[in-house]
Amino acid sequence: MRRHDAGFTVVEVVVAFAIVTIVVAALYPAIAGAYRSYARAQVREQTMALARAQLETVGIEGPLQPGESAGRYPTGVAWRLAVEPVDTSSHRGRAFRIVLETLDLGGQPLLRLETFRLDVRTN
């Protein structure tokens, strides 16, 4: 009787390696897409915090003035701020519409925050 050696042949190892490679290649787009979505969500969350903080300071340091300004957050995300007067029947001050828009690193719109403020220092 002939005794068979235990273990795998080279062909079996190559076939197993090919199967694993095909499975990993099939899963890669899904994993990469999930990672990109997670990274974009992180950027959006950081940008939301920065934009809210910026929006809170508009009109605090001085009277609201109509106009536009732009800049970049430390994260590299660009922002645009527009302040427009709004006609109201309020006798307590002037109303302003404030719009803050941010653009991601690729120039695509990331978020838009809009609010109204009443500036009681001006008549």
C-alpha positions, 0 to 999 in steps of 0.5 A: 500500500502506498501512503498519501502525504497529507497537505495541499497541492500547489494547484489547490493553493492557487485555486484557493488564492484565486477564489479569495482574490475574486471575492476581495475584488468584488467587495472592494467597491462596496467597502470603498464606497462606504468609506467615501460616504463616511468621510463625506459625512464627517466633513459635513458634520464638521462643516455644519458645526463651523457654519453654525458657529459663524452664523451665530456671530453675524451681527453680534460684533456690529450692526448688520450690513447688507453685502456678501463675503466669502472665505475658507474654513481651516478644513479647506471647505469654502463658504459664502455669506450673503446678508440682505435686508427684508421689508417688514412692518416691524417698528423695532428694527431692520430685518435681514435675511442671512444665507450661508452656503458651503462648498466641498473641496470639489466645489460641490454644494455641501450645505446651506443655512438660512436665517432671519435676524432683526437688528434693533440698533438700526432704524 
